[in-house]
């Protein structure tokens, strides 16, 4: 297949949503946004994101936060194991890395709730556009690529859905072997100079255009001319 990144990045730069963690993509901001957006719509998560950062502006503050205050800041977002893992990881980051997330993909993956699964454990994939599905959510990949510019994948349910349609591949995307195949395809198209924008563009396309509810919005898709499922009428 022709490389998708030129058309995808052109679309993303013209159409992406303006979000605070994109305007200021520090590792802590990206990490917090990724965890909050698992199973949660962007519009619902944004007020929590702003309030959380106002109260806990950096990783040492998160690590030192009292449990009652922490849960109060998270109250209403649900899946409370996400915030418990956030604090566990923050404490490890303070103890091992001086309070700053490491610019290392494997080290990030070793932290609680940041590796290749949702921080709250298995949960149903949301049907609302804009939420981050929890099918193998790779928060480590998002932090590594967006904040540190490392050429690594960030493959969530949105990205898997985009690639299942691009390749007209109807295999079960929750199967680990299938996900590995799809991840390899994702990396075949990733431009080494812009891994963060590429990963964000794929997630954005899946959230806004290549949607899970009903028919995808193929008329608005920058990759429709390359999409095997669109050509076959199976999208």
MARNUGU-286684 format. One line per 10 residues: their letters; for each residue x, z, y of N, C-alpha, C. Coordinates in steps of 0.1 Angstrom, whole numbers, always signed. Each point is the difference from the previous one (the first is absolute). Example, Ala and Ser with C-alpha at 12.3 -4.5 7.8 and 13.67 -1.06 7.14 Angstrom:
2
AS = +132,+78,-57,-9,+0,+12,+9,+0,+12; -4,-7,+11,+9,+0,+11,-8,+8,+11 .
This chain:
235
XXXXXXXXXX = +8,+0,-12,-8,+0,+12,+9,+0,+12; -5,-7,+11,+7,+0,+13,+1,+14,+5; +11,+3,+7,+1,+14,+5,-11,+3,+10; -6,+11,-2,-12,+4,+9,+4,+7,+13; +13,+4,+1,+3,+9,+11,-1,-6,+14; +4,-13,+2,-2,-6,+14,-14,+1,+5; -10,-5,-8,-14,+0,+4,-5,+14,+1; +4,+8,-9,-5,+14,+0,+4,+8,+12; +13,-1,+3,+6,+7,+12,-6,-6,+13; -2,-13,+1,-6,-6,+12,-14,+6,+2 .
XXXXXXXXXX = -7,+1,-11,-14,+6,+1,+1,+14,+4; +9,+8,-6,+1,+14,+3,+3,+3,+14; +10,-7,+5,+4,+2,+14,-11,-3,+10; -8,-9,-4,-11,-4,+10,-13,+9,-2; -2,+6,-12,-13,+6,-3,+1,+15,-4; +12,+6,-1,+0,+13,-6,-6,+10,+10; -6,+11,-6,-5,+10,+8,+11,+9,+7; -3,+4,+12,+10,+8,+7,-3,+14,-4; +10,+6,-7,-2,+14,-6,+12,+8,+5; -2,+13,+2,+11,+9,+5,+12,+0,-9 .
XXXXXXXXXX = -2,+0,-13,+12,+0,-9,+7,-13,-1; -6,-11,+5,+7,-12,+1,+7,-1,+14; -6,+5,+10,+7,+0,+13,+13,+9,+0; -1,+11,-8,+12,+9,-1,+2,+3,-15; +6,-10,-7,+2,+2,-14,+11,+8,-5; +2,+12,+5,+10,+9,-5,-4,+4,-14; +10,+4,-8,-3,+3,-14,-10,+11,-2; +0,+10,+8,-11,+10,-2,-14,-5,+4; -1,-8,+10,-13,-6,+4,-5,-9,-11; +9,-9,-5,-4,-9,-11,-4,+8,-13 .
XXXXXXXXXX = +7,+10,-3,-3,+8,-12,-13,+7,+2; -3,+6,+11,-12,+7,+2,-12,-10,+0; +2,-11,+6,-11,-10,+1,-3,-5,-14; +10,-3,-8,-2,-5,-14,-8,+10,-8; +4,+13,+1,-7,+10,-8,-14,+1,+4; -3,+1,+13,-13,+1,+6,-9,-12,-4; +6,-12,-1,-8,-12,-2,-3,-2,-15; +6,+8,-8,-4,-1,-14,-15,+5,-2; -9,-9,-4,-14,+4,-2,-7,+2,+13; +5,-3,+11,-6,+3,+13,+1,-12,+9 .
XXXXXXXXXX = -12,-3,+7,+0,-11,+9,+9,+3,+12; +5,-10,+6,+9,+1,+12,-8,+7,+11; -12,-4,+3,-7,+5,+11,-3,+15,-2; -2,+4,-13,-2,+15,-2,+13,+8,+0; +11,-6,-3,+13,+7,-1,+6,+2,+13; -2,-10,+10,+8,+1,+12,-2,+13,+8; -12,+5,+2,-1,+13,+7,+8,+11,-7; +0,+0,-13,+8,+10,-8,+15,-2,+3; +4,-12,-1,+14,-4,+2,+5,+6,+14; -8,-3,+10,+4,+4,+14,+1,+15,+1 .
XXXXXXXXXX = -11,+7,-6,+0,+15,+1,+11,+6,-8; +3,-6,-12,+10,+6,-9,+14,-1,+7; +3,-12,+6,+13,-1,+7,+1,+8,+12; -11,+3,+7,+0,+8,+12,+4,+15,-4; -5,+4,-12,+3,+13,-4,+13,+2,-8; +3,-11,-7,+13,+0,-8,+8,-12,+3; +7,-1,+11,+6,-12,+4,+12,-5,-8; +5,+8,-9,+12,-5,-8,+0,+7,-13; +9,-4,-9,+0,+5,-14,+3,+15,-1; +9,+5,+8,+2,+15,+0,-12,+8,+3 .
XXXXXXXXXX = -8,-5,+10,-12,+7,+4,-10,-1,-12; -1,-11,-7,-9,-1,-11,+5,+9,-11; +12,+1,-3,+6,+8,-10,-3,+15,+2; +0,+4,+13,-2,+14,+4,-14,+4,+2; -9,-9,+0,-14,+2,+3,-7,+10,-10; -8,+9,+5,-7,+10,-8,-11,-8,-8; -3,+4,-12,-9,-7,-9,-14,-2,+6; -5,+11,+6,-13,+0,+6,-1,-10,+11; +10,-1,+9,+0,-9,+11,+1,-15,-5; +8,-1,-10,+2,-14,-6,-13,-5,-6 .
XXXXXXXXXX = -7,+8,-8,-12,-4,-6,-11,-3,+11; +1,+8,+11,-10,-2,+11,+3,-14,+6; +12,-3,+2,+3,-13,+6,-4,-12,-9; -1,+3,-13,-3,-11,-10,-15,+0,-3; -7,+11,+4,-14,+2,-3,-9,-12,+3; -7,-5,-10,-8,-12,+2,+5,-13,-6; +14,+0,-3,+6,-12,-6,-1,+0,-15; -2,+12,-6,-1,+0,-14,+13,-2,-8; -1,+1,-13,+12,-2,-9,+12,+9,+6; -3,+13,-1,+9,+9,+7,+14,+1,-7 .
XXXXXXXXXX = +1,-5,-12,+14,-1,-6,+9,-9,+8; -6,-9,+8,+8,-8,+9,+8,+8,+10; -7,+9,+6,+7,+8,+11,+9,+11,-6; -4,+5,-12,+9,+9,-7,+13,-7,-4; -1,-12,-4,+13,-8,-4,+7,-3,+13; -7,-3,+11,+7,-3,+13,+10,+12,+3; -6,+12,-1,+8,+12,+4,+11,+2,-10; -2,-1,-13,+10,+1,-10,+12,-9,+3; -4,-13,+3,+11,-10,+3,+7,+4,+12; -7,+4,+11,+6,+4,+12,+10,+11,-2 .
XXXXXXXXXX = -3,+10,-8,+9,+11,-3,+13,-5,-7; -2,-9,-9,+12,-6,-7,+8,-8,+10; -6,-8,+8,+7,-8,+10,+8,+9,+10; -6,+11,+3,+8,+10,+9,+12,+6,-8; -2,+3,-12,+10,+6,-8,+11,-10,-4; -3,-12,-3,+9,-10,-5,+5,-10,+10; -8,-3,+10,+4,-11,+9,-1,+4,+15; +1,+12,+3,+1,+4,+14,-13,-2,+8; -11,-1,-7,-13,-2,+7,-4,-14,+3; +8,-10,-5,-3,-14,+3,-1,-7,-14 .
XXXXXXXXXX = -10,-9,-1,-2,-7,-12,+12,-9,-3; +5,-1,-12,+11,-8,-3,-3,-15,+0; +10,-8,+4,-2,-14,+0,+5,-6,-13; -7,+5,-10,+4,-4,-14,-13,+0,-8; -3,-12,-6,-13,-2,-7,-1,+10,-12; +10,+1,-8,-1,+9,-12,-1,+14,+4; +7,+4,+11,-1,+14,+4,-14,+3,+6; -6,-9,+7,-14,+1,+4,-10,+1,-11; +2,-8,-10,-9,+0,-12,+1,+13,-8; +11,+7,+2,+1,+13,-7,-7,+12,+6 .
XXXXXXXXXX = -5,-2,+13,-6,+10,+7,-15,+1,-4; -6,+12,+0,-14,+2,-5,-10,-8,+9; -8,-8,-7,-10,-8,+6,+4,-12,+7; +13,-4,-1,+5,-12,+7,+3,-11,-9; +1,+3,-13,+3,-11,-10,-11,-9,-3; +0,-6,-12,-9,-11,-3,-13,+4,-5; -7,+9,+7,-13,+4,-4,-6,+7,+12; -14,+1,+1,-6,+7,+11,+4,+14,+0; +2,+6,+12,+4,+14,+1,-10,+10,-6; -12,-4,-1,-10,+9,-5,-3,-3,-15 .
XXXXXXXXXX = +8,-8,-6,-3,-4,-14,-11,-11,-1; -4,-3,-12,-10,-11,-1,-13,+3,+8; -4,-11,+6,-13,+1,+8,-6,-14,+0; -13,+0,+2,-6,-13,+0,+4,-9,+12; +2,-13,-3,+3,-9,+11,-11,-1,+9; +2,+2,+13,-11,-1,+10,-5,-14,+2; -13,-1,+3,-6,-13,+2,+0,-4,+14; +3,+9,+9,-1,-3,+15,+13,-8,+4; -2,-11,+8,+12,-6,+5,+8,+9,+9; +13,-1,+0,+8,+8,+9,+6,+12,-7 .
XXXXXXXXXX = -5,+4,-11,+6,+12,-7,+11,-5,-9; +9,+9,-3,+11,-4,-9,-3,+4,-14; -3,-10,-9,-3,+3,-13,+11,+7,-7; -3,+9,-10,+9,+8,-6,+5,-5,-13; +1,-13,-2,+5,-6,-13,+15,-2,+2; +8,+11,-4,+14,-1,+0,+5,-1,+15; -6,+7,+9,+4,+0,+14,+15,+4,+1; +8,-8,+5,+14,+2,+1,+4,+4,+14; -2,+13,+4,+3,+5,+13,+15,-1,+2; +8,+2,-10,+15,-1,+2,+4,-14,+4 .
XXXXXXXXXX = -7,-10,-5,+3,-14,+4,-4,-3,+14; -11,+6,+4,-4,-2,+14,+9,+7,+10; +4,+12,-3,+10,+7,+9,+13,-8,+0; +5,-3,-11,+13,-7,-1,+1,-13,+7; -11,-8,-2,+0,-13,+6,-4,+0,+15; -10,+8,+4,-5,+0,+13,+9,+7,+10; +4,+12,-4,+8,+9,+8,+15,-3,-1; +5,-4,-11,+15,-2,-2,+4,-14,-2; -10,-9,-1,+3,-14,-2,+6,-4,-14; -2,+8,-10,+5,-2,-13,-8,-11,-7 .
XXXXXXXXXX = +6,-9,-7,-7,-11,-7,-6,+5,-14; -11,+8,+1,-6,+5,-12,-15,-3,+1; -7,+1,-11,-15,-3,+0,-8,+13,+4; -12,-3,+5,-9,+11,+3,-14,-6,-6; -2,+3,-12,-11,-7,-7,-12,+10,-3; -11,-2,+8,-12,+8,-3,-11,-9,-5; -12,+6,-1,-11,-8,-5,-3,-12,+8; +1,+1,+14,-2,-12,+8,+10,-11,-3; +12,+3,-2,+11,-10,-3,-3,-6,-14; -3,+8,-9,-2,-5,-14,-12,-9,+0 .
XXXXXXXXXX = -11,+3,+8,-11,-9,+0,+3,-13,+7; +8,+0,+10,+4,-13,+7,+8,-8,-10; +9,+6,-8,+8,-8,-9,-8,-5,-12; -10,+8,-4,-8,-4,-12,-8,-13,+4; -4,-1,+13,-7,-12,+4,+10,-11,+3; +11,+3,+6,+10,-11,+3,+4,-7,-12; +2,+7,-11,+4,-6,-13,-11,-2,-10; -12,+2,+5,-12,-1,-9,+2,+7,-13; +5,+12,+1,+4,+8,-12,-10,+12,-1; -8,-1,-10,-11,+10,-2,+3,+12,-9 .
XXXXXXXXXX = +13,+1,-3,+4,+12,-8,-3,+13,+7; -1,+11,-8,-3,+13,+6,+12,+5,+8; -2,+2,+13,+11,+4,+9,+4,+14,-2; -8,+8,-7,+4,+14,-2,+9,+1,-12; +2,-10,-8,+9,-1,-11,+15,+0,+6; +8,+10,-4,+14,+1,+6,+8,-13,-2; -2,-7,-12,+8,-12,-2,-5,-11,+9; -13,-1,+3,-5,-10,+9,+5,+3,+14; -1,+13,+4,+5,+4,+13,+15,-4,+2; +8,+2,-10,+14,-4,+1,+1,-15,+3 .
XXXXXXXXXX = -8,-8,-7,+0,-15,+2,-4,-3,+14; -10,+6,+5,-5,-2,+13,+10,+4,+11; +7,+11,-3,+10,+5,+9,+12,-10,+1; +4,-5,-11,+10,-10,+0,-4,-12,+9; -13,-4,-1,-5,-11,+8,+1,+3,+15; -4,+12,+3,+0,+5,+14,+14,-1,+5; +10,+4,-8,+14,-1,+5,+6,-14,+1; -6,-9,-8,+5,-14,+1,-3,-6,+14; -11,+5,+6,-4,-5,+13,+5,+8,+12; +6,+12,-3,+4,+9,+11,+12,-6,+8 .
XXXXXXXXXX = -1,-1,+13,+12,-5,+8,+9,+12,+2; +13,-1,-4,+9,+11,+2,+1,+6,+14; -2,-9,+10,+1,+5,+14,-12,+7,+5; -11,+0,-7,-12,+6,+5,-9,+6,-11; +6,+9,-8,-7,+6,-11,-12,+9,+4; +2,+7,+11,-11,+9,+5,-12,-8,+5; +3,-10,+8,-11,-8,+5,-7,-7,-11; +7,-5,-10,-6,-7,-11,-9,+9,-8; +5,+12,-3,-8,+9,-8,-12,+5,+8; +1,+2,+13,-11,+4,+8,-10,-12,+0 .
XXXXXXXXXX = +5,-12,+1,-9,-12,+1,-8,-2,-12; +6,+3,-12,-8,-1,-12,-11,+10,-1; +4,+12,+4,-10,+11,+0,-12,-3,+10; +4,-5,+11,-10,-3,+10,-9,-12,-4; +6,-10,-7,-8,-11,-5,-10,+5,-10; +4,+9,-9,-9,+5,-10,-11,+9,+6; +3,+7,+11,-9,+9,+6,-11,-8,+8; +5,-11,+7,-9,-6,+10,-6,-13,-5; +7,-8,-9,-4,-13,-3,-2,-2,-15; +10,+4,-8,-1,-2,-15,-7,+13,-6 .
XXXXXXXXXX = -12,+2,+4,-7,+13,-1,-5,+2,-15; -2,+13,-3,-5,+3,-14,-15,-1,-1; -8,+1,+11,-14,-1,-1,-6,-14,+2; -7,-5,-10,-5,-13,+1,+10,-11,+1; -3,-11,+6,+9,-11,+1,+11,+2,+10; +13,-3,-3,+10,+1,+10,-3,-10,+12; +6,+3,+11,-2,-9,+12,+10,-11,+1; -2,-9,-10,+10,-11,-1,+2,-9,+12; -11,-2,+7,+1,-8,+12,+9,+6,+11; +2,+13,-1,+9,+7,+10,+14,+2,-6 .
XXXXXXXXXX = +3,-4,-12,+12,+4,-7,+11,-10,+3; +12,+4,+4,+11,-8,+3,+6,-6,-12; -4,+5,-12,+6,-4,-13,-10,-8,-8; -11,-3,+5,-10,-7,-8,+5,-13,-5; +8,-7,+7,+5,-13,-5,+10,+1,-11; +5,+12,-2,+9,+3,-11,-6,+7,-12; -13,+5,+2,-6,+9,-10,-6,-7,-11; +5,+3,-12,-5,-6,-13,-14,+3,-3; -4,+13,+3,-14,+4,-3,-10,-7,+10; +5,-2,+12,-9,-7,+10,-2,-15,-5 .
XXXXX = +11,-6,-4,-1,-14,-5,-9,-1,-12; +1,+10,-9,-8,+0,-12,-14,+5,+1; -3,+5,+12,-14,+6,+3,-2,+13,-7; +11,+8,-3,-2,+13,-7,+4,+12,+8; +2,-3,+13,+5,+11,+9,-10,+12,+0 .
